[in-house]
Amino acid sequence: MNLRNTTLATVLLFSTLFHAQDTTIVSINQKVETKISYLDSIKQSFVKHEVASCVDERWMSELSNQDLFNEMIADIQNVNPENNVDYDLSTDLLKERLKILDSKSAFHIEYNKGLENIIKHYLKNRKKAYERLMSLSQYYFPIFEESLAKYNVPLEIKYLAVVESALNPLAVSKAGATGLWQFMYGTGKQYNLDITTYTDERSDMLKATEAACQYMVKMYAIFGDWDLVLASYNAGPGNVSKAIRRSGGKQNYWNIRPYLPQETQGYVPAFIATMYVFEFHKEHGIKPNKAVVNHFETDTIMVKNKMTFKQLSDLLSISVEQLRFLNPQYKRDFVPYITNKKHFVRLPIDKVAVFTSNESKIYAYTEYDFNKREKPFTASEAYVSEGMVSKTKYHKVRKGESLGGISKKYGVTISELKKWNKLKSNKVVTGKSLKIITDEAVAIAPKKTADKSVAISNDTIKSKSEEDKDSTKFHLVERGENLYSIAQKYSATKEDLKEWNNLKDEDIQLGSKLLVSEAINQEKTENYVVQSGDNLSTIAKKYGVGIDDIKKWNNLEDYNVKLGSTLKIIVSEKEEIVTEVKTQKPEKHSTFNKEDIYIVKKGDSLFSISKKIKGVTVSDLKKWNGISGGNIKPGMKLKISG
């Protein structure tokens, strides 16, 4: 009997489990398929090519790394060629190798003690840096050599980009020279490099290299010596000409070197030392890092419509950071489209394949995305308010990121980042969370309605749905009602209703529209320019805020404020609601005539003045008196009519 009962229980248990499994399967099959976005539907229709991506985080880290650039510039400016360096390289062996370089180079490479010291300094102190530079060179050198050969410029000039920028297209010197070849603004314009709000072709490796070759050819036509061409690239042709005259007409770089600017005196030796390290790196045990990507794994596409890096990122599943570093010429993550001007985007080969196979779909999506943006109001629509709302975000620093790159990403300045996060230098630690404060414009337009009895002032008009959301309610007075009965209905008091509706007494008439809940307090940010005689106490009193609040909003460490500085003030204003109240008594007119002038008193604000004058809003006062912000001074005369 026990055996039979056990068997029966086991059968029942398994049947229950199978039934539960069937129920689960049915439940899964009955799930409603969710709607996909337009972007996802576009991407699902893409023709894809399964090629491994050639750009990754290591590559971006190298491209964004400013350390090599700073080290190279510091060496040129600070290393003294007269200081002997202890390194295992005999002078005789160095002389032999320099002769080998001289025999196959267009430059005059001759031994001198200063050059030996610089070469030994690089070999002793910069081995790791050159391992990274040689890795990067596998990407850039084929591009350089193609242009150099086209203009018949010595191929060794490619090493000049190592000295100039440490092969960083985003490098910017203290003087403002930019890109791989460190062009100044004026020189870049002279060689037709486009520098606009959106683009800076000094960072375009193809166009900047072309311009550098044109400069070299022009300088060689003047000096007829490639050493002097290098010197002129750093110091300018005028300084080289002056050095030649001061030397008594000598035209060998080493003979005129003492008469050149100090930086240029170390410039050509740094170039030759770099050439030596690259050419003889194996002999000194320098092993280049493995190249993550090379020139032949990327290609360019001419775009036929404007687009943002964010749109390309979403469509091609490539990070915005990768797009930035492959296309450093675009300063605002935006590829413009201008008639009769060509704009190109560089992408990994596999992404080029996806782009070209789905070009029409990509342009359709970018057009669709741009059309989603807010349009200007038409003449029939009332543009009511535009305010700034401050929002605080946090950015976690990733490996290879710099303050410059982070500031560009969020549209803020480096000095602001340092101020918000109390940083004393431009260095940031990987993994640190940085506070970022952004100001966003907010504009609200009214919803069209036939009921014109309700108007909302103080630069804000809310639609019916917004009124409901804010719990702002109105009551239409019916026969037999009075303030007391209405107040009871909405859990308010008679005094509340009188205050909210600006009633002098309790008399109301049939058909009046009353506000029956308090309006919402709103925060508004204003910018105040510190005037002569101001201090935190007077400013706080003017706006009715606390001194400590002003210090907090502006990250002030003490109570001192500078004349002319701008302070952010956050004021809490109550939304003013003008209701239609029909009373049995004649309407009392404001003590102000529409043609009067109002003289600002101490403690006044535009908001408080608008409350004193019936039918006048803050926006009216700003418009009639040409006021752009909210700052007014005691004694100022304000028009109170248009």
KEKOLTOR-650546 format. One record per residue (C-alpha): residue number from 0; x, y, z. Coordinates in steps of 0.5 Angstrom, whole numbers. Layout:
KEKOLTOR-650546
  num     xx     yy     zz
  NUM      X      Y      Z
...
This chain:
KEKOLTOR-650546
  num     xx     yy     zz
    0      0      0      0
    1      6      5      2
    2      9      3     -5
    3      3      5     -9
    4      2     11     -5
    5      9     14     -6
    6      8     12    -14
    7      2     16    -14
    8      5     22    -11
    9     11     22    -15
   10      6     22    -22
   11      2     27    -19
   12      9     32    -18
   13     11     31    -25
   14      5     32    -28
   15      4     39    -24
   16     11     41    -26
   17     10     39    -34
   18      3     43    -33
   19      7     49    -30
   20     12     49    -36
   21      7     49    -41
   22      4     55    -38
   23     10     58    -38
   24     11     57    -45
   25      4     59    -47
   26      5     66    -43
   27     12     67    -46
   28      9     66    -53
   29      3     71    -51
   30      8     77    -50
   31      6     83    -54
   32     12     85    -58
   33     14     92    -56
   34     14     97    -62
   35     21     99    -64
   36     24    106    -65
   37     25    109    -72
   38     33    109    -71
   39     32    101    -69
   40     28    100    -75
   41     33    103    -79
   42     39     99    -76
   43     35     93    -77
   44     35     94    -85
   45     42     95    -85
   46     46     91    -90
   47     52     89    -85
   48     59     87    -86
   49     62     82    -81
   50     69     86    -81
   51     73     86    -74
   52     73     93    -71
   53     80     96    -72
   54     79    102    -67
   55     79    101    -59
   56     80    104    -53
   57     87    103    -53
   58     88    107    -59
   59     84    113    -57
   60     88    113    -50
   61     94    114    -55
   62     91    119    -59
   63     88    123    -53
   64     95    123    -49
   65     98    130    -48
   66    104    127    -44
   67    108    126    -50
   68    107    133    -53
   69    109    136    -46
   70    115    132    -45
   71    117    133    -53
   72    116    141    -52
   73    120    141    -45
   74    126    137    -48
   75    127    142    -53
   76    126    148    -49
   77    130    146    -43
   78    135    141    -44
   79    142    144    -44
   80    146    141    -50
   81    152    143    -46
   82    151    138    -40
   83    154    131    -41
   84    149    125    -40
   85    152    118    -38
   86    150    113    -43
   87    153    107    -46
   88    154    109    -53
   89    161    111    -55
   90    163    117    -59
   91    166    113    -64
   92    160    109    -66
   93    155    115    -66
   94    160    118    -71
   95    159    112    -75
   96    152    112    -75
   97    151    119    -76
   98    155    118    -82
   99    150    113    -85
  100    144    118    -83
  101    148    123    -87
  102    149    119    -93
  103    142    117    -94
  104    139    124    -92
  105    138    131    -95
  106    140    134    -88
  107    147    136    -86
  108    148    131    -80
  109    155    132    -77
  110    157    130    -70
  111    158    135    -65
  112    158    134    -57
  113    151    138    -56
  114    148    133    -61
  115    151    127    -58
  116    148    129    -51
  117    141    130    -53
  118    141    123    -57
  119    144    120    -50
  120    139    124    -46
  121    133    121    -51
  122    136    114    -50
  123    137    114    -43
  124    130    118    -41
  125    125    117    -46
  126    125    110    -48
  127    118    109    -46
  128    116    115    -50
  129    119    113    -56
  130    116    106    -56
  131    109    109    -56
  132    111    114    -61
  133    114    109    -66
  134    107    105    -65
  135    103    111    -67
  136    108    113    -73
  137    105    106    -76
  138     99    110    -77
  139    101    117    -79
  140    108    116    -83
  141    105    113    -89
  142    100    119    -90
  143    106    124    -89
  144    111    120    -94
  145    105    120    -99
  146    105    128    -99
  147    112    129    -98
  148    114    124   -104
  149    108    128   -108
  150    112    135   -107
  151    119    132   -107
  152    120    134   -100
  153    125    129    -96
  154    122    123    -93
  155    126    125    -86
  156    121    131    -85
  157    116    126    -82
  158    120    126    -76
  159    119    133    -75
  160    111    132    -73
  161    114    128    -68
  162    118    134    -65
  163    112    139    -66
  164    106    135    -64
  165    109    128    -61
  166    104    125    -67
  167     98    128    -63
  168     93    132    -68
  169     89    135    -62
  170     96    138    -59
  171     95    145    -58
  172    101    150    -56
  173    101    155    -51
  174    102    160    -57
  175     96    157    -60
  176     99    153    -65
  177     95    147    -67
  178     95    140    -70
  179    100    135    -72
  180    104    140    -75
  181    103    146    -70
  182    100    151    -75
  183     99    158    -72
  184     92    161    -74
  185     95    166    -79
  186     99    161    -82
  187     94    156    -83
  188     89    161    -86
  189     95    163    -91
  190     95    155    -93
  191     88    155    -94
  192     86    151    -88
  193     79    152    -86
  194     78    155    -79
  195     71    156    -77
  196     66    155    -71
  197     65    148    -73
  198     72    146    -77
  199     79    147    -76
  200     83    143    -81
  201     90    144    -78
  202     88    138    -74
  203     86    134    -81
  204     92    130    -82
  205     91    130    -89
  206     90    137    -91
  207     95    140    -85
  208    100    135    -88
  209     99    138    -95
  210    100    145    -92
  211    106    143    -89
  212    109    140    -95
  213    107    147    -99
  214    111    151    -93
  215    117    147    -94
  216    118    147   -102
  217    117    155   -101
  218    122    156    -96
  219    127    151   -100
  220    126    156   -105
  221    128    162   -101
  222    134    158    -97
  223    136    152   -101
  224    138    148    -95
  225    134    143    -91
  226    137    145    -85
  227    135    152    -85
  228    128    150    -88
  229    127    147    -81
  230    130    153    -77
  231    125    157    -81
  232    119    152    -79
  233    120    154    -72
  234    123    161    -72
  235    120    164    -78
  236    124    166    -84
  237    125    173    -82
  238    129    170    -76
  239    133    166    -80
  240    135    171    -85
  241    137    176    -79
  242    142    170    -76
  243    145    169    -83
  244    147    177    -83
  245    149    177    -76
  246    154    171    -77
  247    157    175    -83
  248    153    171    -88
  249    154    164    -86
  250    149    159    -89
  251    151    153    -85
  252    146    152    -79
  253    151    150    -74
  254    155    156    -76
  255    149    161    -75
  256    146    157    -69
  257    148    162    -64
  258    145    167    -67
  259    138    164    -67
  260    132    164    -62
  261    134    160    -56
  262    128    155    -58
  263    130    154    -65
  264    138    152    -62
  265    135    146    -59
  266    130    145    -65
  267    134    142    -71
  268    138    138    -66
  269    132    135    -63
  270    130    133    -70
  271    136    129    -72
  272    136    126    -65
  273    129    123    -66
  274    131    121    -73
  275    137    117    -70
  276    133    114    -65
  277    128    112    -70
  278    133    109    -75
  279    137    105    -70
  280    132    103    -64
  281    134     96    -65
  282    141     97    -63
  283    139    100    -57
  284    133     95    -55
  285    127    100    -56
  286    121     95    -58
  287    116     99    -61
  288    109     98    -58
  289    104     94    -62
  290    100     98    -67
  291     93     98    -65
  292     91    101    -72
  293     94    103    -78
  294     93    108    -84
  295     90    102    -89
  296     85    100    -84
  297     81    107    -84
  298     78    111    -90
  299     74    117    -91
  300     67    118    -94
  301     65    125    -97
  302     58    126    -93
  303     52    129    -97
  304     48    132    -91
  305     50    135    -84
  306     50    130    -79
  307     52    130    -71
  308     57    125    -68
  309     52    123    -64
  310     47    121    -70
  311     53    117    -73
  312     55    114    -67
  313     47    111    -66
  314     47    109    -73
  315     54    105    -74
  316     55    103    -67
  317     61    107    -66
  318     63    111    -60
  319     63    119    -60
  320     70    118    -57
  321     73    114    -63
  322     69    119    -68
  323     73    125    -65
  324     80    122    -65
  325     79    120    -72
  326     76    126    -74
  327     79    132    -70
  328     78    137    -75
  329     71    138    -73
  330     71    142    -66
  331     64    141    -64
  332     62    134    -66
  333     58    136    -72
  334     60    135    -79
  335     57    141    -83
  336     54    141    -90
  337     56    147    -94
  338     54    148   -102
  339     61    147   -106
  340     65    145   -100
  341     67    138    -99
  342     67    135    -92
  343     69    128    -90
  344     69    123    -85
  345     74    118    -83
  346     71    111    -81
  347     74    104    -79
  348     74    100    -86
  349     68     96    -83
  350     64    102    -81
  351     65    105    -88
  352     62     99    -91
  353     56    100    -87
  354     55    107    -89
  355     56    106    -96
  356     51    100    -97
  357     46    104    -93
  358     47    112    -95
  359     40    114    -96
  360     38    111    -90
  361     43    114    -86
  362     41    121    -89
  363     34    120    -88
  364     35    118    -81
  365     39    125    -80
  366     34    129    -83
  367     28    126    -79
  368     33    127    -72
  369     34    134    -74
  370     26    135    -75
  371     25    133    -68
  372     28    139    -65
  373     24    145    -63
  374     22    150    -68
  375     21    158    -67
  376     14    160    -65
  377     10    163    -71
  378      7    170    -70
  379      0    167    -68
  380      4    164    -62
  381      6    167    -56
  382     13    167    -54
  383     12    167    -46
  384     18    166    -42
  385     25    164    -43
  386     29    162    -37
  387     36    158    -35
  388     35    152    -31
  389     42    150    -28
  390     43    142    -28
  391     49    138    -24
  392     51    132    -27
  393     57    128    -26
  394     62    125    -30
  395     67    119    -28
  396     74    120    -31
  397     76    114    -36
  398     83    112    -38
  399     86    117    -43
  400     81    123    -42
  401     84    130    -40
  402     80    136    -38
  403     80    139    -45
  404     76    133    -48
  405     71    133    -42
  406     70    140    -42
  407     69    140    -50
  408     64    134    -49
  409     60    138    -44
  410     61    145    -47
  411     64    148    -41
  412     71    151    -40
  413     77    148    -37
  414     77    153    -32
  415     70    152    -30
  416     71    145    -29
  417     77    146    -24
  418     73    151    -20
  419     67    146    -19
  420     72    141    -17
  421     77    145    -13
  422     82    143    -18
  423     89    146    -18
  424     92    143    -24
  425     90    140    -31
  426     91    133    -29
  427     85    129    -27
  428     85    122    -24
  429     82    116    -27
  430     76    114    -24
  431     75    121    -20
  432     68    123    -21
  433     67    131    -24
  434     62    135    -22
  435     59    139    -28
  436     54    144    -28
  437     50    146    -34
  438     45    152    -36
  439     39    150    -40
  440     34    154    -43
  441     27    153    -42
  442     21    156    -46
  443     14    155    -45
  444      8    157    -50
  445      1    157    -48
  446     -4    152    -51
  447     -9    155    -55
  448    -16    156    -51
  449    -22    160    -52
  450    -23    162    -45
  451    -19    169    -44
  452    -21    170    -37
  453    -15    167    -34
  454     -8    170    -36
  455     -2    168    -32
  456      4    173    -32
  457     11    173    -29
  458     14    171    -36
  459     10    164    -35
  460      4    161    -39
  461      2    154    -37
  462     -3    150    -41
  463     -9    146    -38
  464     -5    140    -37
  465      0    144    -33
  466     -5    147    -29
  467     -7    140    -27
  468     -1    137    -26
  469      1    143    -21
  470     -6    142    -18
  471     -7    150    -19
  472    -15    149    -20
  473    -21    154    -21
  474    -28    155    -19
  475    -34    158    -23
  476    -38    161    -18
  477    -45    158    -18
  478    -52    161    -15
  479    -52    161     -8
  480    -45    161     -6
  481    -40    165     -2
  482    -33    165      0
  483    -34    161      6
  484    -38    155      2
  485    -33    155     -3
  486    -27    155      2
  487    -30    149      6
  488    -31    145     -1
  489    -23    146     -2
  490    -21    145      5
  491    -19    153      5
  492    -20    159      9
  493    -24    165      7
  494    -17    169      8
  495    -14    164      3
  496    -19    165     -2
  497    -18    173     -1
  498    -11    173     -2
  499    -10    168     -8
  500    -15    172    -12
  501    -13    179     -9
  502    -20    181     -6
  503    -21    187     -2
  504    -28    184      1
  505    -32    178      1
  506    -37    180     -4
  507    -37    176    -11
  508    -42    175    -16
  509    -45    169    -20
  510    -40    167    -26
  511    -34    169    -23
  512    -28    165    -23
  513    -24    164    -17
  514    -17    161    -16
  515    -18    156    -10
  516    -11    153     -9
  517     -4    156     -8
  518      0    158    -14
  519      7    154    -14
  520     13    157    -12
  521     18    157    -18
  522     26    158    -18
  523     29    163    -23
  524     36    164    -24
  525     39    171    -25
  526     46    174    -26
  527     48    180    -22
  528     54    184    -24
  529     57    186    -18
  530     57    194    -17
  531     61    199    -13
  532     60    199     -6
  533     56    192     -6
  534     58    186     -1
  535     55    179      0
  536     50    182      5
  537     47    188      1
  538     46    183     -5
  539     43    178     -1
  540     38    183      2
  541     36    186     -5
  542     34    179     -7
  543     31    176      0
  544     36    170      0
  545     42    168      5
  546     49    170      4
  547     51    163      5
  548     46    161     -1
  549     50    166     -5
  550     57    163     -3
  551     54    156     -5
  552     51    158    -11
  553     58    161    -14
  554     63    156    -10
  555     66    162     -6
  556     71    161     -1
  557     70    167      3
  558     66    173      3
  559     70    177     -2
  560     67    179     -8
  561     70    183    -14
  562     67    189    -18
  563     65    187    -24
  564     64    180    -23
  565     58    176    -24
  566     54    172    -19
  567     49    167    -20
  568     42    168    -16
  569     37    163    -15
  570     30    167    -13
  571     24    163    -11
  572     18    167    -14
  573     11    165    -13
  574      7    164    -20
  575      2    170    -21
  576     -5    168    -23
  577    -10    174    -25
  578    -17    171    -24
  579    -23    174    -27
  580    -27    176    -21
  581    -34    180    -22
  582    -36    184    -16
  583    -42    188    -14
  584    -38    194    -13
  585    -35    199    -18
  586    -28    196    -20
  587    -22    200    -17
  588    -17    203    -21
  589    -10    202    -20
  590     -6    208    -16
  591     -2    208    -22
  592     -4    211    -29
  593     -2    208    -35
  594      2    214    -37
  595      6    214    -31
  596     13    213    -29
  597     15    209    -23
  598     21    211    -19
  599     25    204    -16
  600     25    204     -9
  601     30    200     -5
  602     28    193     -4
  603     24    193    -11
  604     25    188    -16
  605     21    187    -23
  606     17    182    -20
  607     14    186    -14
  608     13    192    -18
  609      9    188    -23
  610      5    186    -17
  611      4    194    -15
  612      1    196    -22
  613     -5    192    -24
  614     -5    189    -31
  615      3    190    -32
  616      7    184    -32
  617     15    183    -31
  618     16    182    -39
  619     12    188    -40
  620     17    192    -36
  621     23    189    -39
  622     20    190    -46
  623     18    198    -45
  624     25    199    -41
  625     30    195    -45
  626     32    191    -40
  627     35    184    -41
  628     36    181    -35
  629     33    183    -28
  630     37    188    -25
  631     34    195    -23
  632     37    200    -18
  633     34    205    -13
  634     32    211    -17
  635     32    208    -24
  636     25    211    -27
  637     21    205    -31
  638     16    206    -36
  639      9    203    -34
  640      6    203    -41
  641      8    201    -48
